[in-house]
Amino acid sequence: MKHGTLLCLVVCALVAVSVCAPATTIDVGLGGGYTYNTIQAGINAATNGDTVVVHDGVYTGTGNRDIDFGGRRITVRSANGAASTIVDCQRAGRGFYFHSLETSLSVLEGFTVRNGQGPTSGGEEVLGSAGGGGVYCTGSSPTIRGCVFSNNDGGCGGAMNANYGSNVLVTDCMFVGNTASDGAGFWGGSSEFSITGCVFLQNSARRCGGAVRINTANTTITNCLIYNNTTPGWGGGIVFADGGSMSVLDCTIADNFISGGGAGVGGIAVCDTFNFFDATNCVLWGNANGQIYHDPVASPGPVTVTYTDAQASTGELWFDPLTCLDANPLFTAGYHLLSGSPCVNTGTDVGVYVDLDGNVRPLLGGFDMGCYEMVPEPSVLGVLGLGLLLVLKRLRR
């Protein structure tokens, strides 16, 4: 009995030490002065709860591509942001590979991932292996934030491919200049996705989905700017097809193109059978061949668009004449709203209280449509500030 009690106490002590062990910060850097010189070596040294900090530099070669968390619930972040910390795959492999049941506690933050190469053969027939030049997720659900994906290529998802239960959270990322057969920026299927505060620019699909393609998945796209993406087929901006549901909230989708004289729609293509698609508080403008494509006979799922400015869409079945607009949004060169924009104060509350720039929603008056709240000129803010000061003085009397 005494031996059994002693054994129990030892086991309990070991468990207590394991539970209470402090998280460790592991530094990775190039050159001398660092214990670990590759990102993979730093990850391999980590245990659940640890943080791997990667210092400035361009990381190439073995150990800095096809980087694998190995199921660890750790944070891998750059020391000084994506502009300073670059994973260059040199077309020799992918950037990061999640395939070991990683969860939202597996965090990738603050990297530029460029020149990644995922498989390009087979297209949709081999979704489990094609694509994902920057990040590939299968059966894993990491959190990815503050990253830049550029010049990556693959079959499905040039920058990112997520499938088979990969409920990925993507926040504050930029997808620029990526290529793929489908979904040059992001391809997702058979999962649930949240894409928030992201910019998709100059991505090009060889078949469809210039920026994003979603298949058989439940997806929310919020506070995103999607512009100047291209495809020869459907959805220069977004393709949503083959089941599931999608909500697009507070997004600006503009000036996306159809290359090679194709007949597709440059904005959003909603195809095949699905549960529902809705867009609220959006601006869809200048997209080639139309803003939203939906064939209610071939695709019986409901499409609902409200509180949205959509060019030349009056009369479309999905256009809500009570809340939608067909009026020039008066963009600046960077797709912000000018003070006279009809999109100012004509949106609605969808539970999104910051814009893509981090400004409070609503900034003044009502909610604005699109990814940006209209910010008044400094002189206007000064007048408003003076008015508020006078009001406060009166209240104090």
TAJO-V144213 format. One record per residue. PHI is phi in whole degrees, -180 to 180 (none if undefined). Layout:
phi = [PHI & PHI]
//
This chain:
phi = [none & -63 & -65 & -65 & -65 & -64 & -62 & -61 & -65 & -64 & -60 & -62 & -65 & -64 & -63 & -63 & -64 & -63 & -68 & -92 & -60 & -69 & -66 & -112 & -102 & -112 & -97 & -121 & -158 & -87 & 83 & -74 & 94 & -123 & -67 & -119 & -108 & -127 & -65 & -63 & -64 & -64 & -66 & -62 & -85 & -92 & -125 & -51 & 95 & -78 & -123 & -103 & -103 & -105 & -84 & -55 & 148 & -105 & -100 & -134 & 82 & -59 & 92 & -126 & -147 & 50 & -74 & -124 & -68 & 62 & 81 & -71 & -93 & -131 & -106 & -115 & -135 & -80 & -75 & -137 & 95 & -65 & -67 & -103 & -130 & -123 & -100 & -106 & -80 & 55 & 60 & -104 & 167 & -84 & -78 & -127 & -129 & -108 & -151 & -123 & 62 & -61 & -114 & -63 & -82 & -96 & -115 & -115 & -144 & 81 & -120 & -95 & -116 & -134 & 58 & -79 & -133 & -98 & -56 & -114 & -87 & 94 & 54 & -70 & -72 & -128 & -62 & -72 & -131 & -83 & 87 & 72 & -64 & -88 & -139 & -123 & -125 & -137 & 61 & -139 & -133 & -74 & -103 & -125 & -144 & 64 & -108 & -118 & -116 & -138 & 59 & -98 & -142 & -179 & -74 & -117 & 88 & -63 & -87 & -148 & -125 & -133 & -153 & 51 & 82 & -90 & -86 & -81 & -107 & -118 & -135 & 56 & -110 & -122 & -118 & -138 & 69 & -91 & -133 & -170 & -66 & -139 & 62 & -62 & -86 & -142 & -122 & -141 & -151 & 54 & -156 & -128 & -132 & -127 & -118 & -132 & 64 & -110 & -120 & -118 & -140 & 57 & -88 & -139 & -97 & -82 & -129 & -159 & 76 & -57 & -103 & -138 & -130 & -121 & -123 & 50 & -148 & -102 & -138 & -122 & -116 & -132 & 56 & -110 & -113 & -125 & -150 & 58 & -101 & -145 & -159 & -83 & -109 & -96 & 73 & -58 & -92 & -137 & -117 & -123 & -152 & 68 & 113 & 88 & -143 & -145 & -122 & -116 & -125 & 53 & -113 & -113 & -124 & -144 & 56 & -93 & -119 & -114 & -84 & 66 & 70 & -66 & -99 & -72 & -106 & -77 & -85 & -122 & -109 & -111 & -129 & 63 & -81 & -154 & -77 & -165 & -133 & -141 & -132 & -140 & 62 & -112 & -123 & -119 & -150 & 74 & -82 & -61 & 64 & 127 & -95 & -137 & -107 & -156 & -105 & -66 & -80 & -76 & -128 & -72 & -61 & -72 & -118 & -127 & -129 & -134 & 46 & -138 & -97 & -127 & -64 & 52 & -113 & -57 & 98 & -65 & -61 & -86 & -80 & -88 & -66 & -81 & -123 & -91 & -123 & -133 & -145 & -50 & -72 & 57 & -79 & -80 & -62 & -102 & 69 & -79 & -96 & -77 & -63 & -92 & -65 & -69 & -84 & -79 & 66 & -116 & -90 & -145 & -84 & -115 & 83 & -116 & -116 & -138 & -98 & -63 & -87 & 90 & -73 & -68 & -110 & -76 & -76 & -142 & 71 & -92 & -76 & -98 & -83 & 96 & -82 & -122 & -78 & -71 & -103 & -63 & -60 & -53 & -65 & -68 & -61 & -64 & -65 & -64 & -64 & -63 & -62 & -64 & -62 & -64 & -63 & -63 & -63 & -65 & -65 & -77 & -72]
//
